[in-house]
Amino acid sequence: MAPLAFRSSLVFFFFLSLWVSLIPGTISLTCTSQKFTNNQLYSKCLDLPLLNSYLHYTYDSSNSSLSVVFIATPAKSGGWISWAINPTGEGMVGAQALIAFKNDGVMTVKTYNISSYSSIVQSKLSFDVWDTKAEESDGLMRIFAKVKVPAKAESLNQVWQVGPSVTAGFPDKHAFGQANLQSKGTLSLNGGQISSGGVDSRTKRKNVSFI
């Protein structure tokens, strides 16, 4: 008969494995296993290296548009998430941002022009954006959108961020730790190598059929 300590270890390992298996799928799995309520599929996805974030996207070169889903965990319950394109630089200043949060208890997406660290103004973006939507479940928020990108573009400067709270319908300041400051990089529209937050990774392709 196995010693009592050994049997106790087996029981502990069994219940630990069971607990891990019950963690909501979108939290514990990578982007290739994430699914959406509308069952829409995207051709590529990326596990972003910072802030527990993910990006799913499909680039349509025929009309120079990009369909995206950005997924992240807010810094705190009741916080916000943001994904942005910066047409003029690599960081936050100049970014054209989509920010999702709860407004009067309803998930919403608003657009902001971040012209400086001290000027974050809700406004139209410098490029067309449509079909915006936000969702929240299992502690994650999701931004859905379609954006117009420059014709024949091969890459974009992307910036992503999470924040702790919203006051009177306006996102409060995010933290300024290393992860927050490095959440930026170059997104290759056709896949291949991605440079994000100083970390090189690669997009993950899916075998998909579009609805």
Secondary structure, 3 states (H helix, E strand, C coil): CCCHHHHHHHHHHHHHHHHHHCCCHHHHCCHHHCCCCCCCCCCEEEEECCCCEEEEEEEECCCCEEEEEEEECCCCCCCEEEEEECCCCCCCCCEEEEEEEEECCEEEEEEEEEEECCEEEECCCCCCEEEEEEEEECCEEEEEEEEECCCCCCEEEEEEEEECCEECCEECCCCCCHHHHCCEEEEECCCCEEEECCEEEECEECCCCCC
